[in-house]
Amino acid sequence: MNTTRDWEKLIRRMELLMRLKSFPVAFKLLEDKEAMSEIPFIRRMNHQSTLCQLISLVRNFDWTVGADADDFLGNNCSSIIGLSDIPEFMKNGTFRSIVWTQSRADGKKYEASIPRLPVGKYEALVMAPLAYNPFDPDIVLIYANPAQMMLLINSLQFEDYEVMEFFCVGETSCADAIARCYLTGKPSLTIPCYGERRYGHAQDDELVMGIPAEMMEKALRGMETLYRRGIRYPISYAGAESDVASGFPETYGGQERTKALRGDDNRLLLGVTGGIATGKTSVAKMLEEMGAPIIDFDVLSRVVVEPDKPAWKDIVAFFGEQVLQEDRTLDRKKLSEIVFRDLEKRKKLESFTHPRIGEEFSKLVEKYASEDPDTIIQVVIPLLIETNMHPIFHNLLMVYTPEEVQVKRLIERDNITEEMAMKMVRAQLSVEEKKGYCDLIIDNSGSLEETRRQVEELWAHLKKIQRESKKNKG
C-alpha cells in the first residue's frame, strides 16, 4: 500500500524523543478482508488469538499481522472493533459475572459501558510497526510509562489546547484505547488490563494511548518545541530536599528582577524578536532613528565571549580549541555548525552565555532609563520566546518573514547550502509559532519603504501607549 506521508521519519524522531521501548503500532480496519493481501510481509496466525496478543507481536516482535473475525478467540476481542456482535450471555451480564462482577446485574452494566464499533462496517484489521511505513493507519497505538505519557499529553495539548479526559472500563482495556479513539476522534489513554498484561505482555509500568493518525504530526511538533524549552524525557530529578529555584524558568521566581527592569518610572521595554534572517536589525535601526535606544543581544553575545572572559573560558573548555581562530576569538561559523546540528550542545552553549548576557542587559537598561525616564528601550533578542524572557517586557514586537524568505536570505548572507540554512531556521521556534506570543507585528517580507511605513505607525502607537500609562500612573 502507498502511504501519504513519510511515517518512518516522524516515528523515528518520536521514538528518540520519548525513548520508547516498543514500536508505535499502525492500526487499520479494512472494509474488505481481501485487502489484507495487499499488505507487504503480512502474517496470519495458524491459531485463534486475542487482540492484545497480536498487538504484542507487532510492537515487540516487529511483525506485520492481519486478522478477521474467525482469527479471534471468542467474540470479546472481535466485537470491540466491530468484526462481530456479542452473544446474549454476554449482553445479559453472565460472562462478566463469572470473574469480574459480583452479580449478573453488575455484569450487564459493565458490558453496556464498554465502547464498541458498530457491527458490519469492517471485515478485518491489519497492524504493523509504523516506523516501517507499511500503510496509512486509522489510529496509532503507543505504549509508554506514565512520565513518557505525560510528555505525549503535553505535546498534544501544545497547539489548540483542550483538557483531555480518559477512561478505564477495567478489563477489556482495548475498548478504551482503540474503540474509544475511533468513536471520539480524540486521543484515548488507558491502563492496560489484566488480560493484556497476562496475554499481551504489557508491563507493570506501561500505559497505552490510541491517537488518531492525523494528530501524529501535531504531537511531534509539540514534542519538538517542548524539547527546545527543556521539557524532555528522561526527566532529570531535582531533589525534594533541595533548593530547586534555579531549575525553574525565571518567570516562576524572577518577579523581583522583572519589577526592577520595568522600573517605577515611565520607561517602556519593547522586546523585539523574530526568526533568523527576518530583518530584526533593520527594523531596530529604524526605531533607533526615531528615538529608541537599542540593546541587541547578538551584540551582547559577542561582548561576553571576548577572549579570556568567563563565558569564553567555559566554551573553550567544553568544545575545545577547534572553535578558536588564530587570534583566539571564537570561530562563530564553526561553533554554529556544531550546535545547530545538536540540540544538547546548543543548550550547553546557551548555559555558558545567557547568564552573562543577562547581567550586561540589566546594566544597559538602568543606564538608558537613568538618562531618560520616558525612554522606549528596544531589546533585540532572537531567542526571546525560547528563553522565556517575554514576561519582562511591556510589549513584544515580532519582525516577520515567511520561512522561505528566511532560507533565501541566509543562503545569500552566509554563503551556505540550502540544507544548512533550513536546519538553522528550524532550530528555532518557527516564525508562525512566535506570532502567537507577540502583540505587535512588522511584516518585513516586502520593500524597505513598506517596512518603514509600518515602523512609523508602530512608533506612534508606542508613544500613545506610553502617554496613557503615564496618565494612569498620575
C-alpha positions in Angstrom: 0.0 0.0 0.0 1.2 3.5 -0.8 1.4 6.0 2.1 0.5 9.7 2.1 3.4 10.8 4.3 6.8 9.6 5.5 5.8 7.8 8.6 9.3 6.5 9.2 10.8 9.9 9.7 8.1 11.0 12.0 8.1 7.9 14.1 11.9 7.5 14.4 12.0 11.1 15.8 9.2 10.4 18.2 10.9 7.2 19.4 14.0 9.1 20.1 12.4 11.9 22.0 10.2 9.6 24.1 12.8 6.8 24.5 10.2 4.2 23.7 10.8 0.6 24.4 8.4 -0.8 21.8 7.3 0.1 18.3 4.3 2.5 17.9 1.6 0.4 16.2 -0.1 1.3 13.0 -3.7 0.1 13.4 -6.1 0.0 10.4 -9.5 -1.6 9.9 -10.5 -2.9 6.4 -13.9 -2.9 4.9 -12.9 -5.8 2.7 -10.8 -8.6 4.2 -9.3 -9.4 0.8 -7.4 -6.2 1.0 -5.1 -7.9 3.6 -3.3 -9.5 0.7 -2.0 -6.1 -0.4 -0.1 -5.5 2.8 3.6 -6.4 2.5 5.1 -9.1 4.8 1.7 -9.7 6.5 1.4 -12.8 8.7 -1.7 -14.7 9.7 -1.8 -16.8 12.8 -2.5 -20.5 12.5 -4.5 -20.5 15.7 -7.1 -18.2 17.3 -5.6 -15.3 19.3 -6.6 -12.3 21.4 -6.3 -8.8 20.1 -3.7 -7.9 22.8 -1.5 -10.9 21.6 -1.5 -9.5 18.1 -0.6 -6.1 19.3 2.3 -7.5 21.3 3.6 -9.3 18.2 3.6 -6.0 16.3 5.2 -3.8 18.9 7.7 -6.2 20.4 8.4 -8.7 17.6 8.1 -6.1 14.8 5.7 -8.3 12.9 3.0 -7.2 10.4 -0.2 -9.1 11.2 -3.7 -9.3 9.9 -6.9 -10.9 11.2 -10.6 -11.3 10.5 -13.4 -12.3 12.9 -12.6 -16.0 12.7 -9.0 -15.4 13.8 -10.0 -14.2 17.3 -10.6 -16.3 20.4 -14.2 -15.8 21.2 -16.3 -12.7 20.5 -14.9 -10.3 23.1 -12.0 -9.0 21.1 -13.6 -9.0 17.6 -16.7 -7.3 18.9 -14.7 -4.3 20.2 -13.6 -3.4 16.6 -17.0 -4.3 15.0 -16.0 -7.5 13.4 -18.7 -9.4 15.3 -21.6 -8.9 17.7 -21.6 -10.3 21.2 -23.9 -13.2 22.2 -26.8 -13.0 24.6 -24.9 -14.5 27.5 -22.5 -11.5 27.3 -25.2 -8.9 26.8 -27.2 -10.1 29.9 -24.1 -9.9 32.2 -23.5 -13.6 32.6 -20.0 -13.6 31.1 -18.7 -10.7 33.2 -20.2 -12.1 36.4 -18.1 -15.3 36.1 -15.0 -13.4 37.3 -15.3 -9.6 37.2 -18.5 -8.6 38.9 -20.4 -9.6 42.0 -23.7 -10.1 40.2 -25.2 -10.6 36.7 -26.8 -7.2 37.0 -23.4 -5.6 37.6 -22.0 -7.7 34.7 -24.8 -6.3 32.4 -24.0 -2.8 33.4 -20.3 -3.5 32.8 -20.9 -4.9 29.3 -23.1 -2.0 28.3 -20.3 0.5 29.4 -17.7 -0.9 27.0 -17.3 1.2 23.8 -17.6 -0.9 20.6 -17.5 -0.1 16.9 -20.7 -0.8 15.0 -21.0 -4.3 13.6 -20.9 -4.7 9.8 -18.7 -1.9 8.6 -15.4 -3.7 8.8 -14.2 -7.2 7.9 -10.6 -7.3 9.1 -7.8 -5.4 10.7 -4.1 -5.0 9.9 -1.3 -3.8 12.2 2.4 -3.1 11.7 5.2 -1.1 13.2 4.5 2.4 11.8 8.3 3.0 11.6 8.3 0.7 8.5 5.9 3.0 6.6 3.6 0.0 5.9 0.3 1.8 5.2 -1.7 4.9 6.4 -3.2 3.9 9.7 -6.5 4.9 11.2 -5.0 5.3 14.6 -1.6 4.7 16.3 -1.1 2.8 19.5 1.7 3.9 21.7 2.8 2.0 24.9 4.9 4.0 27.4 5.4 4.7 31.1 3.5 7.4 32.9 6.3 10.0 32.6 6.5 9.4 28.8 2.8 9.6 28.5 2.7 12.9 30.4 5.2 14.3 27.8 2.9 13.0 25.0 -0.1 14.6 26.5 1.7 17.9 26.9 2.8 17.7 23.3 -0.8 17.0 22.0 -2.1 19.9 24.1 0.6 22.4 22.9 -1.5 23.5 19.9 -5.2 24.1 20.3 -5.2 23.3 24.0 -8.0 21.3 25.5 -8.4 19.3 28.6 -8.0 15.6 28.0 -10.5 13.1 29.5 -9.5 9.5 29.8 -11.5 6.4 30.8 -11.0 2.9 32.2 -13.7 0.3 31.9 -11.4 -2.1 33.8 -11.0 -5.4 32.0 -11.1 -5.2 28.2 -8.9 -2.0 28.1 -8.5 -2.3 24.3 -12.0 -0.8 24.1 -10.8 2.3 25.8 -7.6 2.7 23.8 -8.9 1.6 20.4 -12.7 1.8 20.1 -13.0 5.0 22.1 -10.3 6.6 19.9 -12.2 5.6 16.8 -15.5 6.8 18.1 -14.4 10.2 19.5 -11.7 11.1 17.1 -9.5 12.1 20.0 -6.5 10.6 21.8 -7.5 8.0 24.3 -5.3 6.9 27.2 -6.0 4.0 29.5 -4.4 1.4 31.8 -3.8 -2.0 30.2 -6.0 -4.5 31.8 -5.2 -7.9 33.5 -5.8 -9.8 30.2 -3.4 -7.5 28.3 -0.7 -8.0 30.9 -1.2 -11.7 31.0 -1.7 -12.5 27.3 -0.3 -9.3 25.6 2.8 -8.9 27.8 2.1 -5.3 28.8 4.5 -4.4 31.5 3.6 -3.2 35.0 4.7 0.4 34.3 3.0 0.7 30.9 0.0 2.7 29.8 -1.4 2.7 26.3 -2.8 5.6 24.2 -4.6 5.4 20.9 -4.0 8.5 18.8 -5.9 9.4 15.5 -3.3 9.2 12.8 -3.9 12.8 11.6 -2.8 14.1 15.0 0.6 12.4 15.0 2.3 15.4 13.2 0.8 17.8 15.8 2.1 15.6 18.6 5.6 15.6 17.2 5.6 19.4 16.6 4.6 19.9 20.2 7.2 17.5 21.4 10.0 19.1 19.4 9.0 22.6 20.8 8.9 21.3 24.4 12.3 19.7 23.9 13.7 23.0 22.9 12.2 24.5 26.0 13.8 21.9 28.3 10.8 19.6 28.7 12.1 16.2 27.8 12.4 12.5 28.7 14.0 11.1 30.8 13.1 13.7 33.4 16.1 15.0 35.4 15.3 15.0 39.1 15.5 17.9 41.4 15.9 16.6 45.0 12.8 17.1 47.2 15.1 18.5 49.9 17.0 20.9 47.7 16.5 24.5 46.6 15.1 24.0 43.1 14.6 27.6 42.2 17.5 27.5 39.7 15.7 24.7 37.8 12.6 26.7 37.1 12.2 29.3 34.3 12.9 32.7 35.6 9.2 33.7 35.3 8.5 31.4 38.3 10.8 33.1 40.7 12.1 36.2 38.9 9.3 38.6 39.6 11.6 40.9 41.5 14.1 41.1 38.6 11.2 41.8 36.2 9.9 44.5 38.5 13.4 46.1 38.7 13.9 46.1 34.9 10.5 47.6 34.3 11.1 50.2 37.0 8.6 52.6 38.5 9.2 55.4 36.0 7.6 55.7 32.6 10.1 53.6 30.6 8.7 51.2 28.1 10.6 48.0 27.4 10.0 46.6 23.9 11.1 43.1 23.3 12.0 42.7 19.6 12.2 39.2 18.2 11.7 37.1 15.1 13.3 34.2 13.3 16.9 34.2 12.0 17.2 36.4 8.9 13.8 38.1 9.3 15.4 41.6 9.4 15.3 42.4 13.1 18.4 44.6 12.8 16.9 46.7 10.0 13.7 47.3 11.9 15.6 48.1 15.1 17.8 50.7 13.3 14.6 52.4 12.0 13.2 52.6 15.6 16.6 53.9 16.8 16.4 56.8 14.3 13.0 57.7 15.9 14.5 57.7 19.4 14.5 54.2 20.8 18.0 53.1 22.0 18.9 49.5 21.1 20.1 46.7 23.3 21.0 44.0 20.9 21.5 40.5 22.4 23.6 39.5 19.3 26.0 42.3 20.2 26.0 41.4 23.9 26.6 37.7 22.9 29.8 38.8 21.2 30.9 41.0 24.1 30.6 38.3 26.7 32.7 35.8 24.7 35.6 38.0 24.0 38.9 36.2 24.7 39.6 35.3 28.4 36.2 36.4 29.6 34.4 33.8 31.8 31.9 32.6 29.0 34.9 32.3 26.6 36.7 30.1 29.0 33.7 27.9 29.6 33.1 27.5 25.8 36.8 26.6 25.0 36.9 24.1 28.0 33.8 22.3 26.6 34.1 22.5 22.8 37.9 22.6 22.6 40.3 24.9 20.8 38.8 23.7 17.5 36.3 26.6 17.9 39.0 29.3 18.1 40.5 31.3 15.2 44.2 32.3 15.1 43.6 35.5 17.1 41.9 33.4 19.8 38.5 34.8 19.1 35.6 32.3 18.6 35.1 30.9 15.2 31.4 31.6 15.3 30.6 29.9 12.0 32.3 26.6 13.1 30.5 26.8 16.5 27.2 27.5 14.8 27.6 24.4 12.6 28.2 22.3 15.7 25.3 23.5 17.8 22.7 23.8 15.1 23.2 20.0 14.4 23.0 19.0 18.1 20.3 20.4 20.4 22.1 19.2 23.5 25.3 21.1 22.6 23.2 24.2 21.8 21.7 24.1 25.3 25.2 23.7 26.8 26.4 26.8 24.8 23.4 28.8 26.0 24.2 27.9 29.6 27.6 29.5 29.2 26.4 32.7 27.6 22.9 33.5 28.7 23.6 34.4 32.4 26.4 36.7 31.3 24.3 38.4 28.7 21.6 38.9 31.3 24.0 40.8 33.5 25.0 43.1 30.7 21.4 43.6 29.7 20.4 44.8 33.2 23.2 47.3 33.3 22.2 48.9 30.0 18.5 49.1 30.9 19.4 51.1 34.0 21.8 53.3 32.1 19.2 54.3 29.5 16.4 54.8 32.0 18.6 57.0 34.2 19.3 59.2 31.2 15.6 59.4 30.2 12.8 58.1 32.5 10.4 58.3 29.5 12.7 56.3 27.2 11.4 53.5 24.9 14.1 50.8 25.1 14.1 48.2 22.3 15.7 44.9 23.2 16.5 42.7 20.2 16.5 39.1 21.2 16.4 36.4 18.5 15.6 33.7 21.2 13.3 35.8 23.3 10.4 33.3 23.4 12.6 30.2 23.5 14.4 31.6 26.6 11.2 32.5 28.4 12.1 36.2 28.6 8.9 37.6 27.3 7.2 38.4 30.7 10.0 41.0 31.3 8.7 43.3 28.5 5.8 45.7 28.4 5.2 44.8 24.7 6.6 42.3 22.2 7.4 43.1 18.6 7.6 40.3 16.0 9.6 41.0 12.9 8.1 38.5 10.4 9.0 37.0 7.1 7.9 33.6 5.8 10.2 30.6 6.2 11.1 30.5 2.5 12.3 34.1 2.7 14.4 33.4 5.8 16.1 30.5 4.0 16.8 32.5 0.9 18.3 35.4 2.9 20.5 33.0 4.9 21.9 31.4 1.8 22.8 34.8 0.3 24.1 36.3 3.6 26.2 33.4 4.9 27.1 31.6 1.6 25.8 28.3 2.9 23.8 25.4 1.5 20.0 25.3 1.5 20.1 22.3 3.8 22.2 24.1 6.3 20.0 27.2 6.1 16.9 25.1 6.6 18.5 23.5 9.7 19.4 26.9 11.2 15.8 28.2 10.6 14.2 25.2 12.1 16.5 25.0 15.1 14.4 27.9 16.5 10.7 28.2 17.1 9.0 28.9 13.8 8.0 32.4 13.0 4.4 31.2 12.8 4.6 29.9 16.4 6.2 33.1 17.7 3.4 35.2 16.2 1.1 33.8 19.0 3.2 35.5 21.7 3.6 38.9 20.2 1.1 41.8 20.4 2.9 43.8 17.7 3.9 42.6 14.2 6.1 44.1 11.4 5.9 42.3 8.1 9.4 42.6 6.7 8.9 40.5 3.6 8.2 43.4 1.3 10.1 46.5 0.2 12.1 48.7 2.6 9.5 51.5 2.1 6.7 49.2 3.2 8.6 48.2 6.3 9.5 51.9 7.2 5.8 52.9 6.9 4.9 50.1 9.4 7.6 51.2 11.7 6.4 54.8 11.7 2.9 53.6 12.6 4.4 51.4 15.3 6.3 54.3 16.8 3.2 56.4 17.1 1.4 53.5 18.7 4.1 53.0 21.3 4.1 56.7 22.2 0.4 56.5 22.7 0.8 53.5 25.0 3.4 55.4 27.0 1.2 58.6 27.3 -1.8 56.5 28.5 0.4 54.7 31.0 1.7 58.0 32.4 -1.8 59.3 32.7 -2.9 56.2 34.6 0.0 56.5 37.0 -0.6 60.1 37.6 
